[in-house]
Amino acid sequence: MAQIEPNPIQAANKAGGKGTITIVKLLTPDELDGKCDMYAKVIIPPLCSIGLHEHHGNTETYHILHGMARYNDNGKEITIGAGTTTFCPDGEKHGIENLSSTENLVFMALIIRK
């Protein structure tokens, strides 16, 4: 067993979103073995977001751990919370916004190559 140190990075205005988010990459490219681009815990501060963006050559899944969000699925907005899992297929668009003014939105993100 190998213990992997998390690799947090800050991303400002991700995909045209609001504010600065934290992406904690949990696996390195070696562990992802060319099959995935990212497996990470994402932390979006209050009233911040990841803008609407399109996936090309990959898919992305979010699993919400904490908080409430407005999820944009190809222009259709829905409210989601802890326990919700979303999937964005290759060639489609999505975005996510933290609706809270006091709590972080926390979710797992998995990007799988096609």
N, C-alpha and C positions, 0 to 999 in steps of 0.2 A: 504494500500500500504506500502511496505517495501522498503526503500532505502538501497541498498547493496553497501558496500565499495568494490572497485576493489581490487583484490589480485594479484599484479604483481610479477612474479618470473623470474629469469634469468636462462637460460639453455645453457650451453656451448656444442658445437659440437653435437647438438641434432640429434639423429639417424645417427651419423657419418658425420653430416654436418659440415660446416665451420663457425667459429666464435661463438659469444654469441648472442642469441635472447632473446626477452622479450615476455612472455606469460602473458597477463592480464586476469585472470579468472574472468568472470563477474557474475557467479552464483556459489553458494556453493553446496556441495553434497545434502544438504536439499532441495534446490530449484530444483535441477536436478531430485530429487525424484526417483533415481535408474534407470531412463530411459536413461540417457545420462552420459557419462564420463566427458565431457568438453564442455563448451560454452565459447569462449574466443576471445579477440582481440590479434593477433600475430603481432609483429613488428620485421622484419628482417633487420638489418643494411645493408648498401652497401656491395655488394660482399660476403655476408654471405648466409647460406642455412640451410635447414633441409634435411638430407640425405634420400635416398631411403629406405623406410621401409614398411613392410607388416602388414596389419590389420587382427587381429584374434578376432572374436566375436563382432566386431563393424564395423561401417562405418565412413568415415570422409568426410565432406564437407568443402571446402574453398570458401569464397566470397571475391574477391579482392577489397579493398577500394581505395588503392593508390599504384602506382608504376607499374613496369614491371618485369615479372618473367619468368624464364624457369621452366616449370612444367614437371615433369617426371611421365608419366602414364604407369606403367609396362614396363619401358625401352624406351618408345616412348616420345621424348621431343618435347614440343610445347611452343611457346611464348604466354603469357597471360598478361592482364592488367586490370585496373580498370573496374568493372562491370562484370567481368568473374566469373562464378561459376563452381567449379569442384566437382566431387563426386568420392570417392574411395570406392568400395564395399568391403564387408567382404571377406578376402582371397586374395585380390589384393594389389599391391604396388604403392606407390607414393612418390614424394619428390618435393621440391621447392627451387629455388635459386633466390635471388635478383640480377637482371642484372645491376642495376645502381651502379655507383661508387660515387654518391653524395646524393641519396635520399633513405629513408627507404621504404621498401615494407611493407604494412599494409593490413591485411586481417582478416576476421572473420573465426573462426574454430569451427565446431560443430561435436562432436563424439557421435554417437548414438549406444547404445548397441543393439545387435541382440537377 
